Amino acid sequence: MGRGRVEVRRIENKINRQVTFSKRKAGLLKKAYELSVLCDVELSLIIFSSRGKLFDFSTASSLLKIIERYRRCSHNDIPSESLVSSNNEIQDNYQEFLRLKTRVEFLQRSQRNLLGEDLLSLNDKELDQLENQIEVSLSHIRSRKSQVITNQISELKCKENMLQESNITLRKKLQEIVADDFLDSSMQEGDNNYMDADQLEFQPLEGDPPVEIGSNPSMGLLNGEFTGMAEDVEEFVRQWM
């Protein structure tokens, strides 16, 4: 069985990645040494691990000698015009760096002066300018603060008006609800009073005999009077005899 082809990509597993690095690093250093001995060449090998650890190999007594030789060869290969343009670019970049550095130092010094620091080196004119600058800044700050407060007051007034309108609407609804409840309760009391009056109308009077259905109270009274008169007549005839 031959060895399969290994896909060249980053190893996700940290342990496997460290083991592979150790093995291949040793093999690379070994190949570099063999190449320098077999072919009589000067070479140097520099390896930085993922943790920043340095591994190097050089056939010369010092790695810096090979690096210096590389720099000389590289500069010799560059045309003179390219070197001149590169030097000019470097000079321009350096001048820009100095200008920006001066600007940053000036801004830092101005910031310290605005904070009330490093004022001993300033003369009367510079102190007056600083005072005027602070007053202008304070006027802008006060103006902005007044504007913010005015906006907040306007917003609060709008909210107050909205709350008042909501309060009026709620009061109207509450009055309507109370009025409806009062009317309902009044109607219920009227119905109850009406029912009580009906009950009182049909209740019999105390002491009176109950009236039976189909009887006539007036006829009963007449019969009673006739009976009494008949008894009186019989008593009178009995006494006369």
C-alpha positions as protocol buffer text, in pm:
chain_id: "A"
residue {
  index: 1
  type: MET
  ca { x: 0 y: 0 z: 0 }
}
residue {
  index: 2
  type: GLY
  ca { x: 145 y: 332 z: -105 }
}
residue {
  index: 3
  type: ARG
  ca { x: 111 y: 647 z: 96 }
}
residue {
  index: 4
  type: GLY
  ca { x: -193 y: 849 z: 2 }
}
residue {
  index: 5
  type: ARG
  ca { x: -178 y: 1208 z: -112 }
}
residue {
  index: 6
  type: VAL
  ca { x: -203 y: 1456 z: 175 }
}
residue {
  index: 7
  type: GLU
  ca { x: -423 y: 1759 z: 123 }
}
residue {
  index: 8
  type: VAL
  ca { x: -224 y: 2075 z: 193 }
}
residue {
  index: 9
  type: ARG
  ca { x: -440 y: 2289 z: 417 }
}
residue {
  index: 10
  type: ARG
  ca { x: -442 y: 2419 z: 771 }
}
residue {
  index: 11
  type: ILE
  ca { x: -475 y: 2150 z: 1037 }
}
residue {
  index: 12
  type: GLU
  ca { x: -763 y: 2244 z: 1264 }
}
residue {
  index: 13
  type: ASN
  ca { x: -669 y: 2017 z: 1555 }
}
residue {
  index: 14
  type: LYS
  ca { x: -417 y: 2199 z: 1771 }
}
residue {
  index: 15
  type: ILE
  ca { x: -232 y: 1884 z: 1889 }
}
residue {
  index: 16
  type: ASN
  ca { x: -206 y: 1738 z: 1541 }
}
residue {
  index: 17
  type: ARG
  ca { x: -86 y: 2072 z: 1409 }
}
residue {
  index: 18
  type: GLN
  ca { x: 191 y: 2090 z: 1671 }
}
residue {
  index: 19
  type: VAL
  ca { x: 303 y: 1731 z: 1603 }
}
residue {
  index: 20
  type: THR
  ca { x: 313 y: 1794 z: 1226 }
}
residue {
  index: 21
  type: PHE
  ca { x: 512 y: 2115 z: 1279 }
}
residue {
  index: 22
  type: SER
  ca { x: 771 y: 1938 z: 1492 }
}
residue {
  index: 23
  type: LYS
  ca { x: 815 y: 1653 z: 1243 }
}
residue {
  index: 24
  type: ARG
  ca { x: 831 y: 1867 z: 929 }
}
residue {
  index: 25
  type: LYS
  ca { x: 1055 y: 2126 z: 1093 }
}
residue {
  index: 26
  type: ALA
  ca { x: 1310 y: 1859 z: 1178 }
}
residue {
  index: 27
  type: GLY
  ca { x: 1290 y: 1721 z: 825 }
}
residue {
  index: 28
  type: LEU
  ca { x: 1333 y: 2068 z: 671 }
}
residue {
  index: 29
  type: LEU
  ca { x: 1639 y: 2143 z: 883 }
}
residue {
  index: 30
  type: LYS
  ca { x: 1783 y: 1805 z: 790 }
}
residue {
  index: 31
  type: LYS
  ca { x: 1725 y: 1870 z: 418 }
}
residue {
  index: 32
  type: ALA
  ca { x: 1890 y: 2213 z: 446 }
}
residue {
  index: 33
  type: TYR
  ca { x: 2197 y: 2064 z: 610 }
}
residue {
  index: 34
  type: GLU
  ca { x: 2219 y: 1788 z: 352 }
}
residue {
  index: 35
  type: LEU
  ca { x: 2185 y: 2039 z: 67 }
}
residue {
  index: 36
  type: SER
  ca { x: 2463 y: 2259 z: 208 }
}
residue {
  index: 37
  type: VAL
  ca { x: 2700 y: 1961 z: 246 }
}
residue {
  index: 38
  type: LEU
  ca { x: 2621 y: 1779 z: -77 }
}
residue {
  index: 39
  type: CYS
  ca { x: 2613 y: 2084 z: -304 }
}
residue {
  index: 40
  type: ASP
  ca { x: 2858 y: 2308 z: -114 }
}
residue {
  index: 41
  type: VAL
  ca { x: 2619 y: 2602 z: -96 }
}
residue {
  index: 42
  type: GLU
  ca { x: 2559 y: 2871 z: 159 }
}
residue {
  index: 43
  type: LEU
  ca { x: 2208 y: 2891 z: 287 }
}
residue {
  index: 44
  type: SER
  ca { x: 2017 y: 3003 z: 588 }
}
residue {
  index: 45
  type: LEU
  ca { x: 1678 y: 2894 z: 714 }
}
residue {
  index: 46
  type: ILE
  ca { x: 1456 y: 3097 z: 947 }
}
residue {
  index: 47
  type: ILE
  ca { x: 1137 y: 2954 z: 1100 }
}
residue {
  index: 48
  type: PHE
  ca { x: 897 y: 3125 z: 1339 }
}
residue {
  index: 49
  type: SER
  ca { x: 642 y: 2904 z: 1508 }
}
residue {
  index: 50
  type: SER
  ca { x: 281 y: 3006 z: 1569 }
}
residue {
  index: 51
  type: ARG
  ca { x: 384 y: 3104 z: 1922 }
}
residue {
  index: 52
  type: GLY
  ca { x: 666 y: 3325 z: 1795 }
}
residue {
  index: 53
  type: LYS
  ca { x: 951 y: 3089 z: 1874 }
}
residue {
  index: 54
  type: LEU
  ca { x: 1254 y: 3119 z: 1642 }
}
residue {
  index: 55
  type: PHE
  ca { x: 1424 y: 2823 z: 1469 }
}
residue {
  index: 56
  type: ASP
  ca { x: 1712 y: 2896 z: 1231 }
}
residue {
  index: 57
  type: PHE
  ca { x: 1991 y: 2723 z: 1045 }
}
residue {
  index: 58
  type: SER
  ca { x: 2287 y: 2881 z: 866 }
}
residue {
  index: 59
  type: THR
  ca { x: 2595 y: 2741 z: 698 }
}
residue {
  index: 60
  type: ALA
  ca { x: 2797 y: 3054 z: 780 }
}
residue {
  index: 61
  type: SER
  ca { x: 2933 y: 3136 z: 1122 }
}
residue {
  index: 62
  type: SER
  ca { x: 2666 y: 3399 z: 1162 }
}
residue {
  index: 63
  type: LEU
  ca { x: 2325 y: 3436 z: 1012 }
}
residue {
  index: 64
  type: LEU
  ca { x: 2375 y: 3813 z: 984 }
}
residue {
  index: 65
  type: LYS
  ca { x: 2656 y: 3761 z: 730 }
}
residue {
  index: 66
  type: ILE
  ca { x: 2424 y: 3578 z: 491 }
}
residue {
  index: 67
  type: ILE
  ca { x: 2154 y: 3842 z: 543 }
}
residue {
  index: 68
  type: GLU
  ca { x: 2403 y: 4120 z: 465 }
}
residue {
  index: 69
  type: ARG
  ca { x: 2517 y: 3936 z: 155 }
}
residue {
  index: 70
  type: TYR
  ca { x: 2154 y: 3904 z: 49 }
}
residue {
  index: 71
  type: ARG
  ca { x: 2099 y: 4277 z: 95 }
}
residue {
  index: 72
  type: ARG
  ca { x: 2406 y: 4364 z: -115 }
}
residue {
  index: 73
  type: CYS
  ca { x: 2292 y: 4136 z: -393 }
}
residue {
  index: 74
  type: SER
  ca { x: 1940 y: 4273 z: -383 }
}
residue {
  index: 75
  type: HIS
  ca { x: 2056 y: 4636 z: -404 }
}
residue {
  index: 76
  type: ASN
  ca { x: 2292 y: 4561 z: -686 }
}
residue {
  index: 77
  type: ASP
  ca { x: 2010 y: 4411 z: -886 }
}
residue {
  index: 78
  type: ILE
  ca { x: 1796 y: 4726 z: -844 }
}
residue {
  index: 79
  type: PRO
  ca { x: 1852 y: 4991 z: -1117 }
}
residue {
  index: 80
  type: SER
  ca { x: 2000 y: 5327 z: -1017 }
}
residue {
  index: 81
  type: GLU
  ca { x: 1687 y: 5518 z: -1119 }
}
residue {
  index: 82
  type: SER
  ca { x: 1477 y: 5302 z: -896 }
}
residue {
  index: 83
  type: LEU
  ca { x: 1720 y: 5364 z: -611 }
}
residue {
  index: 84
  type: VAL
  ca { x: 1698 y: 5742 z: -664 }
}
residue {
  index: 85
  type: SER
  ca { x: 1318 y: 5738 z: -671 }
}
residue {
  index: 86
  type: SER
  ca { x: 1312 y: 5514 z: -367 }
}
residue {
  index: 87
  type: ASN
  ca { x: 1543 y: 5752 z: -179 }
}
residue {
  index: 88
  type: ASN
  ca { x: 1329 y: 6049 z: -277 }
}
residue {
  index: 89
  type: GLU
  ca { x: 1020 y: 5871 z: -160 }
}
residue {
  index: 90
  type: ILE
  ca { x: 1189 y: 5791 z: 167 }
}
residue {
  index: 91
  type: GLN
  ca { x: 1286 y: 6156 z: 212 }
}
residue {
  index: 92
  type: ASP
  ca { x: 934 y: 6273 z: 137 }
}
residue {
  index: 93
  type: ASN
  ca { x: 791 y: 6025 z: 381 }
}
residue {
  index: 94
  type: TYR
  ca { x: 1037 y: 6139 z: 645 }
}
residue {
  index: 95
  type: GLN
  ca { x: 949 y: 6504 z: 592 }
}
residue {
  index: 96
  type: GLU
  ca { x: 579 y: 6418 z: 616 }
}
residue {
  index: 97
  type: PHE
  ca { x: 651 y: 6229 z: 935 }
}
residue {
  index: 98
  type: LEU
  ca { x: 831 y: 6531 z: 1085 }
}
residue {
  index: 99
  type: ARG
  ca { x: 546 y: 6763 z: 987 }
}
residue {
  index: 100
  type: LEU
  ca { x: 285 y: 6534 z: 1139 }
}
residue {
  index: 101
  type: LYS
  ca { x: 494 y: 6490 z: 1451 }
}
residue {
  index: 102
  type: THR
  ca { x: 520 y: 6867 z: 1494 }
}
residue {
  index: 103
  type: ARG
  ca { x: 147 y: 6903 z: 1442 }
}
residue {
  index: 104
  type: VAL
  ca { x: 70 y: 6637 z: 1701 }
}
residue {
  index: 105
  type: GLU
  ca { x: 302 y: 6798 z: 1955 }
}
residue {
  index: 106
  type: PHE
  ca { x: 135 y: 7136 z: 1897 }
}
residue {
  index: 107
  type: LEU
  ca { x: -211 y: 6990 z: 1944 }
}
residue {
  index: 108
  type: GLN
  ca { x: -107 y: 6810 z: 2259 }
}
residue {
  index: 109
  type: ARG
  ca { x: 42 y: 7130 z: 2400 }
}
residue {
  index: 110
  type: SER
  ca { x: -274 y: 7326 z: 2310 }
}
residue {
  index: 111
  type: GLN
  ca { x: -487 y: 7063 z: 2481 }
}
residue {
  index: 112
  type: ARG
  ca { x: -278 y: 7086 z: 2797 }
}
residue {
  index: 113
  type: ASN
  ca { x: -306 y: 7467 z: 2790 }
}
residue {
  index: 114
  type: LEU
  ca { x: -685 y: 7447 z: 2757 }
}
residue {
  index: 115
  type: LEU
  ca { x: -688 y: 7221 z: 3062 }
}
residue {
  index: 116
  type: GLY
  ca { x: -485 y: 7478 z: 3257 }
}
residue {
  index: 117
  type: GLU
  ca { x: -154 y: 7293 z: 3237 }
}
residue {
  index: 118
  type: ASP
  ca { x: 192 y: 7402 z: 3115 }
}
residue {
  index: 119
  type: LEU
  ca { x: 105 y: 7774 z: 3134 }
}
residue {
  index: 120
  type: LEU
  ca { x: 447 y: 7890 z: 3255 }
}
residue {
  index: 121
  type: SER
  ca { x: 592 y: 7899 z: 2903 }
}
residue {
  index: 122
  type: LEU
  ca { x: 316 y: 8132 z: 2773 }
}
residue {
  index: 123
  type: ASN
  ca { x: 350 y: 8510 z: 2756 }
}
residue {
  index: 124
  type: ASP
  ca { x: 79 y: 8772 z: 2808 }
}
residue {
  index: 125
  type: LYS
  ca { x: -37 y: 8771 z: 2446 }
}
residue {
  index: 126
  type: GLU
  ca { x: -62 y: 8393 z: 2433 }
}
residue {
  index: 127
  type: LEU
  ca { x: -252 y: 8392 z: 2764 }
}
residue {
  index: 128
  type: ASP
  ca { x: -496 y: 8651 z: 2627 }
}
residue {
  index: 129
  type: GLN
  ca { x: -552 y: 8442 z: 2315 }
}
residue {
  index: 130
  type: LEU
  ca { x: -606 y: 8135 z: 2529 }
}
residue {
  index: 131
  type: GLU
  ca { x: -856 y: 8322 z: 2747 }
}
residue {
  index: 132
  type: ASN
  ca { x: -1048 y: 8450 z: 2442 }
}
residue {
  index: 133
  type: GLN
  ca { x: -1054 y: 8100 z: 2297 }
}
residue {
  index: 134
  type: ILE
  ca { x: -1193 y: 7959 z: 2622 }
}
residue {
  index: 135
  type: GLU
  ca { x: -1459 y: 8232 z: 2639 }
}
residue {
  index: 136
  type: VAL
  ca { x: -1568 y: 8164 z: 2281 }
}
residue {
  index: 137
  type: SER
  ca { x: -1583 y: 7794 z: 2358 }
}
residue {
  index: 138
  type: LEU
  ca { x: -1788 y: 7862 z: 2671 }
}
residue {
  index: 139
  type: SER
  ca { x: -2031 y: 8081 z: 2476 }
}
residue {
  index: 140
  type: HIS
  ca { x: -2082 y: 7803 z: 2220 }
}
residue {
  index: 141
  type: ILE
  ca { x: -2131 y: 7551 z: 2498 }
}
residue {
  index: 142
  type: ARG
  ca { x: -2385 y: 7773 z: 2678 }
}
residue {
  index: 143
  type: SER
  ca { x: -2570 y: 7837 z: 2353 }
}
residue {
  index: 144
  type: ARG
  ca { x: -2591 y: 7469 z: 2279 }
}
residue {
  index: 145
  type: LYS
  ca { x: -2698 y: 7396 z: 2636 }
}
residue {
  index: 146
  type: SER
  ca { x: -2975 y: 7658 z: 2616 }
}
residue {
  index: 147
  type: GLN
  ca { x: -3096 y: 7510 z: 2289 }
}
residue {
  index: 148
  type: VAL
  ca { x: -3106 y: 7161 z: 2438 }
}
residue {
  index: 149
  type: ILE
  ca { x: -3297 y: 7286 z: 2744 }
}
residue {
  index: 150
  type: THR
  ca { x: -3544 y: 7475 z: 2522 }
}
residue {
  index: 151
  type: ASN
  ca { x: -3606 y: 7164 z: 2315 }
}
residue {
  index: 152
  type: GLN
  ca { x: -3663 y: 6961 z: 2629 }
}
residue {
  index: 153
  type: ILE
  ca { x: -3910 y: 7220 z: 2764 }
}
residue {
  index: 154
  type: SER
  ca { x: -4101 y: 7215 z: 2435 }
}
residue {
  index: 155
  type: GLU
  ca { x: -4120 y: 6837 z: 2442 }
}
residue {
  index: 156
  type: LEU
  ca { x: -4242 y: 6844 z: 2803 }
}
residue {
  index: 157
  type: LYS
  ca { x: -4511 y: 7101 z: 2716 }
}
residue {
  index: 158
  type: CYS
  ca { x: -4631 y: 6884 z: 2430 }
}
residue {
  index: 159
  type: LYS
  ca { x: -4648 y: 6586 z: 2663 }
}
residue {
  index: 160
  type: GLU
  ca { x: -4835 y: 6797 z: 2919 }
}
residue {
  index: 161
  type: ASN
  ca { x: -5094 y: 6904 z: 2661 }
}
residue {
  index: 162
  type: MET
  ca { x: -5138 y: 6545 z: 2551 }
}
residue {
  index: 163
  type: LEU
  ca { x: -5186 y: 6435 z: 2912 }
}
residue {
  index: 164
  type: GLN
  ca { x: -5441 y: 6711 z: 2973 }
}
residue {
  index: 165
  type: GLU
  ca { x: -5638 y: 6611 z: 2665 }
}
residue {
  index: 166
  type: SER
  ca { x: -5629 y: 6248 z: 2776 }
}
residue {
  index: 167
  type: ASN
  ca { x: -5741 y: 6352 z: 3124 }
}
residue {
  index: 168
  type: ILE
  ca { x: -6038 y: 6549 z: 2984 }
}
residue {
  index: 169
  type: THR
  ca { x: -6138 y: 6255 z: 2764 }
}
residue {
  index: 170
  type: LEU
  ca { x: -6118 y: 6016 z: 3058 }
}
residue {
  index: 171
  type: ARG
  ca { x: -6326 y: 6249 z: 3276 }
}
residue {
  index: 172
  type: LYS
  ca { x: -6596 y: 6267 z: 3009 }
}
residue {
  index: 173
  type: LYS
  ca { x: -6603 y: 5890 z: 2978 }
}
residue {
  index: 174
  type: LEU
  ca { x: -6618 y: 5856 z: 3358 }
}
residue {
  index: 175
  type: GLN
  ca { x: -6907 y: 6103 z: 3379 }
}
residue {
  index: 176
  type: GLU
  ca { x: -7095 y: 5914 z: 3109 }
}
residue {
  index: 177
  type: ILE
  ca { x: -7040 y: 5584 z: 3292 }
}
residue {
  index: 178
  type: VAL
  ca { x: -7158 y: 5733 z: 3624 }
}
residue {
  index: 179
  type: ALA
  ca { x: -7466 y: 5885 z: 3456 }
}
residue {
  index: 180
  type: ASP
  ca { x: -7556 y: 5553 z: 3294 }
}
residue {
  index: 181
  type: ASP
  ca { x: -7517 y: 5371 z: 3626 }
}
residue {
  index: 182
  type: PHE
  ca { x: -7737 y: 5632 z: 3799 }
}
residue {
  index: 183
  type: LEU
  ca { x: -8009 y: 5596 z: 3537 }
}
residue {
  index: 184
  type: ASP
  ca { x: -7998 y: 5218 z: 3562 }
}
residue {
  index: 185
  type: SER
  ca { x: -8024 y: 5230 z: 3940 }
}
residue {
  index: 186
  type: SER
  ca { x: -8312 y: 5482 z: 3922 }
}
residue {
  index: 187
  type: MET
  ca { x: -8504 y: 5263 z: 3678 }
}
residue {
  index: 188
  type: GLN
  ca { x: -8451 y: 4960 z: 3899 }
}
residue {
  index: 189
  type: GLU
  ca { x: -8580 y: 5151 z: 4206 }
}
residue {
  index: 190
  type: GLY
  ca { x: -8886 y: 5269 z: 4006 }
}
residue {
  index: 191
  type: ASP
  ca { x: -8965 y: 4915 z: 3902 }
}
residue {
  index: 192
  type: ASN
  ca { x: -8933 y: 4795 z: 4262 }
}
residue {
  index: 193
  type: ASN
  ca { x: -9165 y: 5074 z: 4387 }
}
residue {
  index: 194
  type: TYR
  ca { x: -9418 y: 4991 z: 4116 }
}
residue {
  index: 195
  type: MET
  ca { x: -9417 y: 4625 z: 4216 }
}
residue {
  index: 196
  type: ASP
  ca { x: -9460 y: 4718 z: 4583 }
}
residue {
  index: 197
  type: ALA
  ca { x: -9762 y: 4939 z: 4497 }
}
residue {
  index: 198
  type: ASP
  ca { x: -9922 y: 4656 z: 4303 }
}
residue {
  index: 199
  type: GLN
  ca { x: -9871 y: 4420 z: 4594 }
}
residue {
  index: 200
  type: LEU
  ca { x: -10021 y: 4669 z: 4836 }
}
residue {
  index: 201
  type: GLU
  ca { x: -10322 y: 4722 z: 4606 }
}
residue {
  index: 202
  type: PHE
  ca { x: -10414 y: 4355 z: 4606 }
}
residue {
  index: 203
  type: GLN
  ca { x: -10352 y: 4289 z: 4981 }
}
residue {
  index: 204
  type: PRO
  ca { x: -10682 y: 4242 z: 5183 }
}
residue {
  index: 205
  type: LEU
  ca { x: -10760 y: 4475 z: 5472 }
}
residue {
  index: 206
  type: GLU
  ca { x: -10708 y: 4351 z: 5825 }
}
residue {
  index: 207
  type: GLY
  ca { x: -11032 y: 4236 z: 5999 }
}
residue {
  index: 208
  type: ASP
  ca { x: -11232 y: 4184 z: 5682 }
}
residue {
  index: 209
  type: PRO
  ca { x: -11332 y: 3835 z: 5586 }
}
residue {
  index: 210
  type: PRO
  ca { x: -11175 y: 3704 z: 5278 }
}
residue {
  index: 211
  type: VAL
  ca { x: -11375 y: 3743 z: 4967 }
}
residue {
  index: 212
  type: GLU
  ca { x: -11441 y: 3422 z: 4788 }
}
residue {
  index: 213
  type: ILE
  ca { x: -11457 y: 3400 z: 4415 }
}
residue {
  index: 214
  type: GLY
  ca { x: -11820 y: 3407 z: 4291 }
}
residue {
  index: 215
  type: SER
  ca { x: -11960 y: 3570 z: 4612 }
}
residue {
  index: 216
  type: ASN
  ca { x: -12127 y: 3916 z: 4635 }
}
residue {
  index: 217
  type: PRO
  ca { x: -12054 y: 4111 z: 4955 }
}
residue {
  index: 218
  type: SER
  ca { x: -12354 y: 4343 z: 4913 }
}
residue {
  index: 219
  type: MET
  ca { x: -12599 y: 4053 z: 4889 }
}
residue {
  index: 220
  type: GLY
  ca { x: -12460 y: 3907 z: 5210 }
}
residue {
  index: 221
  type: LEU
  ca { x: -12523 y: 4233 z: 5393 }
}
residue {
  index: 222
  type: LEU
  ca { x: -12882 y: 4251 z: 5266 }
}
residue {
  index: 223
  type: ASN
  ca { x: -12952 y: 3892 z: 5369 }
}
residue {
  index: 224
  type: GLY
  ca { x: -12820 y: 3966 z: 5716 }
}
residue {
  index: 225
  type: GLU
  ca { x: -13047 y: 4273 z: 5753 }
}
residue {
  index: 226
  type: PHE
  ca { x: -13358 y: 4081 z: 5634 }
}
residue {
  index: 227
  type: THR
  ca { x: -13285 y: 3797 z: 5878 }
}
residue {
  index: 228
  type: GLY
  ca { x: -13258 y: 4041 z: 6165 }
}
residue {
  index: 229
  type: MET
  ca { x: -13587 y: 4213 z: 6072 }
}
residue {
  index: 230
  type: ALA
  ca { x: -13768 y: 3878 z: 6051 }
}
residue {
  index: 231
  type: GLU
  ca { x: -13646 y: 3781 z: 6398 }
}
residue {
  index: 232
  type: ASP
  ca { x: -13772 y: 4114 z: 6540 }
}
residue {
  index: 233
  type: VAL
  ca { x: -14119 y: 4071 z: 6385 }
}
residue {
  index: 234
  type: GLU
  ca { x: -14152 y: 3717 z: 6525 }
}
residue {
  index: 235
  type: GLU
  ca { x: -14050 y: 3841 z: 6872 }
}
residue {
  index: 236
  type: PHE
  ca { x: -14312 y: 4121 z: 6855 }
}
residue {
  index: 237
  type: VAL
  ca { x: -14596 y: 3886 z: 6753 }
}
residue {
  index: 238
  type: ARG
  ca { x: -14500 y: 3640 z: 7026 }
}
residue {
  index: 239
  type: GLN
  ca { x: -14519 y: 3914 z: 7293 }
}
residue {
  index: 240
  type: TRP
  ca { x: -14855 y: 4052 z: 7163 }
}
residue {
  index: 241
  type: MET
  ca { x: -15019 y: 3711 z: 7178 }
}
